[in-house]
């Protein structure tokens, strides 16, 4: 198992490298990434059922009806925050901590920057190096902002800084982590994408259940050291156990080092060759699927499996449009920054969080087939930023429009 320090090091690397792979989160940086090593394993960690079956073309049971309610396949149009602020928030100075990887650039950083601008708040983005999240938080604390925002990093990775933030009464707003917010203990005031059942994972699993006619043999590709990805796998397993007794779930554990060295595709191909009954591959975040379809095609395996996953990005959208990917869940990326900023705005005027913010959810839906991929590609980033017009809806709630 290794020492506590080494486990934390693995965790921090995995979290940061995936920061916006699964969660997006940064602006530009000259920082370079590091990688951690882990044990190589090709075995399955959990199996819901030993029985399986070939993928169904109909996506329904033998009776022709869906086995579980169909997940939404169109993006939500309304934001789940409805109560206006009691007054326009006073000006605050905020700092957004962004990981230093190119994959972290995109809509999440834009969400924090644009929402702060809408409020008229002072905004600064700090890009921190991959293994130095604690240094980044410390740098932010030294500037004495009113609020700090960060994603993908548990407070255990910056424990001393979290204690300092509590002492200085500087709230930290987090996302894409599984640590429950406890302001007086860990300094966190919010935690989005921290559903107990991980809604995006449930949605893509329900699609697989119906598409397979209740007989899916699925394997999920995951970095086990990353808590939110582990939560995703647990949500899939729970949904199979509850609604698909003839479905099975295996795991292909990979490491951050595997991603950097391009070993993920080789591990997937090797697993499929030794597990010929697998008919679905689920990717716990979009970047894990890079190059997989081409590798499967070269190995003559592309016709045997359907590719699905969570957190669609532009490469996933490209593959969807080509018909190489079956279905993929999107989570609202830019919206996430605005949601976190809304929580800070409510704190600024002495209002409690809305119930939706307390649950830690994010709007999500499932993209199915080429047309869905083409729709994603209409966006400049090839991703779903959030419900249409959500920026204006937040501005009205904040009384700044």
N, C-alpha and C positions, 0 to 999 in steps of 0.2 A: 504493500500500500504506500510505502514511503513516508517521509516525515510530513508534519503539518505544513511546514514551510514549502516543501516541494509540491504538495498537493495544491497549495494556494498559487504557487507559480504556474502550475499547469492550468489552473482555473482562470487566472488572469489572462494568460496568453490566449486561451480558447475564447474567452469572452471578448477580448479586444479584437482579435482577428476576425471574429464573426460580427463584431459590433454592428456594422450595417449590412453585412452579408445577409444577416437575417433581420437586422434591425435598422440598417443605414444609420449614419450618425455624424458625419463630419464635414469639414471644409478642407481647403487645401492645406498641405503640410509637406515639409521636406523630410519628415520622419521616415525611418526605415522600419520594416517589421521584423520581428524575431519569431522563432518557432520553438515549440516545446516538443519533446519526444514522449512517446507513450508506447505501451505494449501493443504489439500487433496481434490482432485476433480476427478470425473470420467466423467465429461461432455465433449462434443465436443466443440471446439472453432471455428471451421470453417467448413462450408459445401459447396461444390461446386455445388452439385445437390442433390435433394431429391430422384431422381430415381437411381436405381441400378440394379444389375443382378448377376447371379451366374457366377463363374469363368469359362472361356472357356478353353477347353482342347487344342484347336488348337493354341491359342495365336494369332489369327487373327480375322478379321471381318467376317461377314457372307458370304462375297464375296470371302473369302479365301486369301485376301491380307492384309498386315500389315497396321494398321491405322496410324502409325507414323514410321519414319525410325528406323530400328532396331539399338539399341545401340551396340557398339563394345563388343564382347564377347571373344576377345583375347587380351592379354596385348600388349600395344604399344612397339615397338622395337627400336625406335629412340627417343633421347631426343629432346625437343623442343627448345633447345639453340644451336645456330649454329655459332655465330660470335666469332672467337678466340680473346683472349686478345692481345693487341698490344705489350705486353712484359710480361715476368715472373713477378708476383707480388713480391714486397719486403716483407721481413719477418714481420709478425705481431703477436701479442699476443692476443688470443681471449678467451672469457669465455662463456661457454654454461651453462645456468641455467636450471636444470632438477628438475621436481617435485619429491617429496619424496615417491610416491606411487609405489608399485611393478608393477602395471599395466602400469606405465610409462616407464618401462625398455623395451628395444627392439631396433627395427631398427631405430627409430628416433634419439636416442642418438648415435647410431653407425654411423649414417650419418654425424653428426657434428664432431665426433672424427676422423673418417676415412678421411673425406674431408680435415680437418685441417692438418692431417698428410701428405696427398698427396701434399699439398701446402708447407710443411715444416714449418708450423706456430706453435708457441707455443700454447698449448691447455690446458685449465683447465675446469673441470666440477664441478659445485657447486650444490649440492643437497639441496633444500630449503624445509622447512616444509610447509604443506598444506596451512595454513592460513597466511603464512609469506612470500609471494612473494616479498613484498616491502623490507623486510630484506635481501632476497637473492640478489635483484638488488643492494641494498646498499653495501653488501659485495663485489659484483663484482666491483662496482664503486671505492671502497676503494683500490682496487688493480690496478686501472688505466690501464685497458687493452685498446687495440686499438679498439676492437669491442665486443659487447655483443649480445648473441643470446638467445631468449626465445620463448616459444609457449604457446598458450591457455590463456594468461593473458592480459587483456586490460591495456593500460597505465594509465587508471583511477585508477587502483588498486595500482600503484606505482607512483603517480603524482609528489610527491616531488623529487623522484629519477630520473624521466624522465626529470625534469627541470635541475637537476644537470648534467645529461648526456649531455644535450644540452649545458650547460655552459662549460663543460669540453671537448666538441666536441668529445664525444664517441658515435658513431652511434649504435642504437639498431635495430636488425633484428628480425622480429616477424613472427609468423605463426599461423594458426588455430585460428584466431580472426577476428572480423569484423571491427576493427578500421582502417580506411584508413591511410596509412603512410603520415605524415606531419612532416618532419625532424625538422623544425623550431618551431613547436608547440607541438608535442608529442614525438619527438626524434626518431620516427620509420622511417626507410629507406626502408623497404620492408614489405610485408604482404602476405604470400602465403596462398592458400585455401580460398581466399577472393573474390570468383567470385561473380559478381552481381546476377547470376542465379544459382550458385552452381551446377557445371556440373555433379558431381557424383549423386546428387539427381535427376537431370533431366534424367540421363541415366536409373536409376532404375525405375523411374516413367514411362518412355517410354516402358520399358520392361513390366510393369504391364498393361499399356494401351493395348498393343498388346496381352498379355497373357489372359486378361479378355475379349477380343473382344470389348473393349470400354465400359464395364459395371462394373468396379471395385467399390466395397464398401470397402474402405481402412481406416484403423485407424493407426495413427503414434504414436509411443511411444517417448516422448520427455521430457527433462528437460527445462521448459520455461525460466529459468533464464540464460541459456547459449546462448549467442548471435548467435554463429555459428550454433547451432542446430535450433534456431528459423529461421535463414536464410534458412536452409535446408527445413524446413516445408513450408516456403513461396515459395520456388522454386517448391516444389511438387504441391502446390496449384495453382501456376501460370501455370504449365504445364497441369494440369487437366482442368483449365479454358480455356486454349488456344486450347487444342486438344482432350478433352474427356468430352463433356457436360453431358454424362450420368454417369460419375464417381463421386463418393463422397469421401470426406475426413473428418475424425474426428480425435480428438487427445485424447490420454491418457497422461495427465501430471503427471510426477513423480518427486520426489525430490532426492537430494543426500542422504538424510536420508533413503529414501525407498531402495536405492541400498545397503547401508550398512546393513540394517535390513532384506534384502531379501523379501521386500514387492512388488517388481515390478511384479513378476509372479501372485500374488494374485490379483493385480489390473487389470491385463490383463484378467485373467479368469473371474473375476466379470464383466468386461466390455463386454466381448463376450457373457456372459449369458444373459445380459440385452439388447444386440444389436445383435440378431441372424442373421441379414443380412450381417454382416461383413465377407468378404472372403479373405482379405489380411491384414497382419500386417506388417507395416514398422517400422524398428528400426533405430533411427537416429545415432546410433553407435553400434558397435558389442557387447559390454559387456552388453547392456540392454537386450539382448536375452538369457543370461545365464539361463539355466534351464527351459526356456519357453516351449520348445517342450514336455518335460517330463510332465510338469504341464498340458498342453493341452491334452496330451494323457490320463492322469489320470482322467481328467474331461470329456473325450469323445468328445473333440472338435478338435482334431488334423486333422481330415479328412475334416473339414469345412473351414479351412483357410490355406493360403500359407504364409510362412514367407519370408520376403525380408528386405533389409536394405542397409546401407552405412558403409564403413570401415570394411571389413572382417578381422577377426583375427583368431587365431588357433581354438578356440572353434567353431566359425562359420564354418571354413573349415571342421572340424570334422562332423558337422551336415549336411553340403552340401554333403560330401562323403557318408553319410548314407541315403541320400535322404529325410532328415527331413526338409531341407531348400530349397526353390525354386531358389532364385537368390540373389546375393549380390554384391554390387559395391566395388571394391578395389581402394584405392588411394595409390600412390607410397610413402611408408613410409621412407625408408632410403634415397631415392632420394630427399626427402624434405630437409634434412640437407645439401646435396650437392648443391641443388639449392640455398639455403640461403647463403652458403659459396661462391658460384659463384657470387652472388650479392656483397658480401664483397670484393671479388677479383677484380671485375670491379671497385669498388670504390677506391681500393688501387692503381690502375694504371690510375685513372682519366677518366674512361670510363663510359658512361651512362648504365643503366640497359637495357637488351634486352626487346623487347616489351612483350614477354611472361612473364617475371618477373614482369613487370608493371601491368599485368592483375591479378597476384596473383594466377594463376592456378596451378594445379598438374595433372600429367597424371592419368587417371582413366579408368576403364573398368568394365564390369559386368560378374561375375562368375555365370554360369547357370548349375545346376545339379551336380550329383555325380562326373563326370569326372573332372569338374572344382575344386571341393573340393579336390579330390585326387591330382590334379596338385599343389594346394596351399600347401598341406601337404608334398610335395617333398622338400619344403624349410625347413630349420631347425627351423625357427620361425613360420612356418605355415601361413606366410603372404607374400604379394607381395612387395619386396623391391623397385622395379622400373624397367624401361626398361632394358632388358638384356645388360650387358656390359656398363651401363651408367657411371660407375666409370672411366673406360678407356677413354670414350668419353670426360668426363670433363677434365681428365688429359691432353689430347691432346689439348683441348681448352685453358688450362692454361699454356701450354708449359712446363710442368713438367714431361712428359713421354718420 
